[in-house]
Amino acid sequence: MTRRFVLAALCATLASTSLPAFAGGLSKAERKALEQAATDAYKGKDIWALKDLPVNTGLTMGIPWVGPIAEATPQGWTIDASTGMSSTMGSAQSVYFSVRPNDKIRFKETEYDDGVLTLTFTGVGNAEGRDTKIKCTGMTEFGQLQASLGELITTTDPVDASWSSEVKAGIYNRKLVNGMSKRQAYLVVGEPTSASVTEEEGKKIETWHPRQDYGMRIGYSMALEATGFPNEIRFEDGVLVGIATTTGGGVSLD
């Protein structure tokens, strides 16, 4: 038996055997089962984002692409919230904060590659055109995936029906309203770029610096998308105070 024949026979045997994927530790059947479970859990359902879910957008040789930043693992989740842009000869990429807290999204598809399961979602309603992706790594069963994703997305409206009509309207329109709690304000502005906590006259003072732009969506536009939020907001004992009628920065809340 020749060496070439032996090698060919070995390759044929490996191709027909359900072996675990070296990168992800899942067999083909387990991988398909995980993808199907994710599809069954989210397809056709209303979904809301609980966090900012940015993506990398890029242009390579004239072709636009989108890559995930938010990552779910068995240990939890991570999101690289830095905004930046880089370019080389023939390509460019930038972080774009496409989906924001309380944006409504719909499940689109799954993709499994090199041990990473990526879920793609499309924005609907006020979030139409704002799509995102979440990568899931190290997952061996759907229970792990669902637990980590539950910190990033939900199938339950995060806006409590008992909240005042003014607060609910502010959240839906991404406008801050005096008297909002931190949770309510977070659904408007998302993760601040920085925050600090002090105490004044027995009151806990928390200051947030909301994001001033959503970054640049390479391949679709070449301009930063402004958020329109004040550059600083202030909470006293967990209650939002001192919001001016103007937005976009320059307002002192001291």
Backbone torsions as a table, in degrees:
resi	resn	phi	psi	omega
1	MET	NA	128.5	-176.3
2	THR	-78.3	159.3	178.4
3	ARG	-61.3	-37.7	-179.2
4	ARG	-64.7	-39.3	-179.6
5	PHE	-66.3	-42.5	179.4
6	VAL	-61.3	-42.9	179.9
7	LEU	-64.1	-41.4	179.8
8	ALA	-64.7	-41.0	179.4
9	ALA	-64.8	-38.9	179.2
10	LEU	-64.5	-43.4	179.4
11	CYS	-62.6	-39.8	179.6
12	ALA	-64.9	-39.3	179.3
13	THR	-65.5	-43.0	179.6
14	LEU	-65.6	-38.4	-177.9
15	ALA	-66.4	-29.8	-177.2
16	SER	-92.5	-2.7	-177.1
17	THR	-102.3	136.0	179.0
18	SER	-82.2	89.0	-179.8
19	LEU	-99.4	151.8	175.6
20	PRO	-61.1	144.3	174.5
21	ALA	-68.8	130.3	-176.1
22	PHE	-60.2	-38.7	-175.8
23	ALA	-77.3	-41.7	-172.4
24	GLY	-103.0	-12.8	179.4
25	GLY	76.0	13.4	-179.0
26	LEU	-114.8	141.5	172.0
27	SER	-74.8	168.7	179.2
28	LYS	-60.1	-40.8	179.2
29	ALA	-65.4	-41.8	179.0
30	GLU	-65.8	-39.4	178.2
31	ARG	-62.1	-46.3	179.9
32	LYS	-64.3	-37.5	178.7
33	ALA	-64.8	-39.3	178.5
34	LEU	-65.9	-43.9	178.2
35	GLU	-62.9	-41.6	-179.5
36	GLN	-66.7	-38.9	178.6
37	ALA	-63.3	-41.1	177.9
38	ALA	-65.3	-41.9	179.0
39	THR	-62.7	-46.0	-179.6
40	ASP	-63.3	-34.0	-176.3
41	ALA	-74.3	-30.2	-170.5
42	TYR	-120.6	-20.2	-175.7
43	LYS	-64.1	131.7	176.7
44	GLY	77.1	3.4	-177.8
45	LYS	-105.0	151.4	171.2
46	ASP	-71.5	132.3	-179.1
47	ILE	-131.3	140.2	176.8
48	TRP	-119.3	141.9	174.6
49	ALA	-78.6	139.7	176.2
50	LEU	-101.6	-17.4	-179.0
51	LYS	-132.2	168.9	166.0
52	ASP	-65.0	132.8	-179.8
53	LEU	-123.9	75.6	-176.6
54	PRO	-72.5	165.5	175.8
55	VAL	-134.6	159.2	167.7
56	ASN	-87.3	127.1	174.3
57	THR	-113.8	145.5	-176.7
58	GLY	-152.8	171.2	178.3
59	LEU	-139.4	117.2	179.8
60	THR	-125.8	119.1	-177.8
61	MET	51.9	40.8	177.1
62	GLY	81.3	0.8	-178.1
63	ILE	-107.4	120.6	179.5
64	PRO	-75.6	148.4	177.5
65	TRP	-145.7	160.7	179.9
66	VAL	-133.9	132.3	179.2
67	GLY	-127.7	150.6	-177.3
68	PRO	-75.1	151.2	172.4
69	ILE	-118.4	-47.4	178.3
70	ALA	-61.6	133.5	-176.8
71	GLU	-132.0	132.0	175.2
72	ALA	-109.4	133.7	178.8
73	THR	-132.9	168.9	176.8
74	PRO	-59.9	-22.5	-179.9
75	GLN	-87.6	-11.2	-177.9
76	GLY	145.1	-139.5	-178.1
77	TRP	-143.6	157.6	175.7
78	THR	-139.9	147.6	176.1
79	ILE	-140.9	122.4	175.3
80	ASP	-82.5	104.2	-172.5
81	ALA	-90.1	10.3	-179.6
82	SER	-77.6	140.7	177.4
83	THR	-104.4	130.8	179.7
84	GLY	-164.7	168.7	-179.8
85	MET	-139.1	141.2	175.7
86	SER	-139.1	153.8	179.9
87	SER	-149.5	148.1	174.4
88	THR	-134.9	179.5	179.1
89	MET	-61.0	115.7	176.7
90	GLY	86.0	0.9	-179.9
91	SER	-152.6	157.7	177.1
92	ALA	-154.7	151.4	176.4
93	GLN	-149.2	155.4	-178.1
94	SER	-154.5	149.0	173.5
95	VAL	-79.3	130.4	179.3
96	TYR	-126.8	123.5	179.9
97	PHE	-83.7	80.4	-173.1
98	SER	-73.2	-57.6	-178.0
99	VAL	-100.5	132.7	-175.6
100	ARG	-114.8	163.3	177.4
101	PRO	-52.8	137.4	-179.8
102	ASN	75.5	1.3	171.3
103	ASP	-68.2	137.8	176.8
104	LYS	-89.5	132.3	-177.2
105	ILE	-133.2	163.0	176.1
106	ARG	-126.3	142.1	176.9
107	PHE	-66.6	136.5	179.7
108	LYS	-112.0	-54.8	-175.7
109	GLU	-165.9	167.8	173.0
110	THR	-118.5	156.0	175.5
111	GLU	-145.0	130.6	-179.0
112	TYR	-115.9	123.6	-179.0
113	ASP	-149.8	126.8	173.8
114	ASP	53.8	42.3	176.7
115	GLY	82.3	4.9	-178.7
116	VAL	-117.5	125.5	174.9
117	LEU	-97.1	120.5	-179.4
118	THR	-110.4	128.0	177.2
119	LEU	-105.1	130.8	179.4
120	THR	-108.5	134.9	179.6
121	PHE	-127.1	146.1	177.3
122	THR	-113.9	141.9	179.5
123	GLY	-75.5	144.8	176.9
124	VAL	-130.6	163.0	-179.3
125	GLY	63.5	-130.4	179.1
126	ASN	-64.7	-15.3	-179.4
127	ALA	-100.6	11.7	-179.2
128	GLU	-58.0	132.8	-177.8
129	GLY	89.5	-5.8	179.4
130	ARG	-107.6	93.3	-175.8
131	ASP	-103.1	160.5	-180.0
132	THR	-149.7	168.6	176.6
133	LYS	-135.8	146.4	175.7
134	ILE	-126.7	127.6	177.9
135	LYS	-97.6	139.0	-178.5
136	CYS	-119.4	117.0	-175.7
137	THR	-119.4	147.8	176.8
138	GLY	73.5	10.9	-178.1
139	MET	-82.6	133.2	176.6
140	THR	-114.8	-13.4	178.1
141	GLU	-151.3	159.0	-174.1
142	PHE	-66.6	-30.5	179.5
143	GLY	-58.3	-40.4	176.8
144	GLN	-63.7	-46.7	-178.1
145	LEU	-61.7	-45.5	-177.5
146	GLN	-65.0	-37.4	179.9
147	ALA	-64.7	-43.9	-179.9
148	SER	-72.1	-42.3	179.2
149	LEU	-64.8	-27.0	179.4
150	GLY	-63.1	-16.5	175.3
151	GLU	-86.6	-12.8	-175.9
152	LEU	-110.5	-35.0	-179.0
153	ILE	-137.9	161.0	-179.6
154	THR	-148.1	152.3	174.3
155	THR	-98.0	8.6	176.9
156	THR	-113.4	130.5	-179.3
157	ASP	-55.1	120.6	-178.9
158	PRO	-72.3	-11.6	177.9
159	VAL	-85.7	115.4	-176.9
160	ASP	-70.4	132.0	-178.5
161	ALA	-62.7	-22.3	-177.9
162	SER	-80.7	-10.9	179.6
163	TRP	-67.8	154.3	-178.1
164	SER	-63.0	154.5	179.9
165	SER	-62.3	-32.1	179.3
166	GLU	-66.8	-43.4	179.3
167	VAL	-66.7	-44.2	-179.8
168	LYS	-62.8	-40.5	178.1
169	ALA	-65.0	-39.0	177.7
170	GLY	-61.8	-42.2	179.8
171	ILE	-65.6	-46.2	-178.2
172	TYR	-64.0	-31.7	-178.6
173	ASN	-98.4	4.4	-178.9
174	ARG	55.0	49.4	176.4
175	LYS	-124.3	129.5	179.0
176	LEU	-74.4	144.5	-179.3
177	VAL	-129.7	131.1	175.7
178	ASN	-54.7	137.2	180.0
179	GLY	97.0	-6.9	176.7
180	MET	-64.2	147.6	171.2
181	SER	-79.4	171.2	177.9
182	LYS	-63.0	-39.6	178.6
183	ARG	-61.3	-44.1	-179.9
184	GLN	-65.9	-43.0	179.0
185	ALA	-64.9	-34.7	179.2
186	TYR	-62.4	-35.8	178.5
187	LEU	-67.8	-15.7	176.3
188	VAL	-90.9	-54.6	-170.4
189	VAL	-100.0	-15.8	-177.9
190	GLY	75.6	-160.5	-177.7
191	GLU	-69.2	121.8	177.9
192	PRO	-69.0	155.1	178.0
193	THR	-70.9	-25.7	174.2
194	SER	-158.7	160.6	180.0
195	ALA	-152.8	153.5	178.5
196	SER	-143.8	154.5	-179.5
197	VAL	-129.1	128.9	176.6
198	THR	-135.9	-177.7	176.2
199	GLU	-132.1	133.1	179.4
200	GLU	-134.2	121.1	177.2
201	GLU	50.4	43.0	177.2
202	GLY	80.8	1.5	179.3
203	LYS	-105.5	141.9	175.3
204	LYS	-82.0	118.5	-178.2
205	ILE	-107.5	122.3	177.3
206	GLU	-119.7	128.5	-178.4
207	THR	-115.9	128.2	177.0
208	TRP	-111.8	147.5	171.7
209	HIS	-116.3	96.0	-177.0
210	PRO	-64.8	155.6	176.9
211	ARG	-61.8	135.4	-177.7
212	GLN	-93.8	-15.9	174.5
213	ASP	-149.7	161.9	-179.8
214	TYR	-95.0	7.7	-177.4
215	GLY	87.5	-169.7	-176.8
216	MET	-117.4	132.9	178.6
217	ARG	-93.5	91.9	-177.5
218	ILE	-62.0	136.2	178.5
219	GLY	94.8	-15.5	-179.8
220	TYR	-120.7	-31.3	176.6
221	SER	-155.9	162.2	-179.7
222	MET	-123.7	31.9	179.2
223	ALA	-133.9	146.5	177.0
224	LEU	-68.3	140.6	177.9
225	GLU	-96.5	112.7	-177.5
226	ALA	-72.8	146.3	178.3
227	THR	-84.3	-31.1	-176.4
228	GLY	81.7	8.8	-179.0
229	PHE	-85.1	153.6	170.9
230	PRO	-59.3	152.9	-179.6
231	ASN	-80.2	-4.8	177.2
232	GLU	-155.3	136.0	173.2
233	ILE	-132.0	154.9	-169.4
234	ARG	-131.6	135.2	175.8
235	PHE	-114.8	139.7	172.5
236	GLU	-116.5	116.5	-176.9
237	ASP	51.0	42.4	174.7
238	GLY	82.6	4.3	-178.6
239	VAL	-114.2	132.1	-179.1
240	LEU	-70.4	131.7	-179.2
241	VAL	-135.7	159.5	168.7
242	GLY	70.8	27.5	178.5
243	ILE	-78.6	123.9	178.8
244	ALA	-81.5	167.8	-179.3
245	THR	-78.6	-17.8	177.5
246	THR	-91.6	157.2	179.6
247	THR	-133.4	171.7	174.6
248	GLY	94.7	11.5	175.3
249	GLY	108.2	167.4	175.1
250	GLY	85.0	1.6	-178.3
251	VAL	-101.7	125.3	177.2
252	SER	-93.1	130.2	179.7
253	LEU	-103.4	7.8	179.4
254	ASP	-74.8	NA	NA
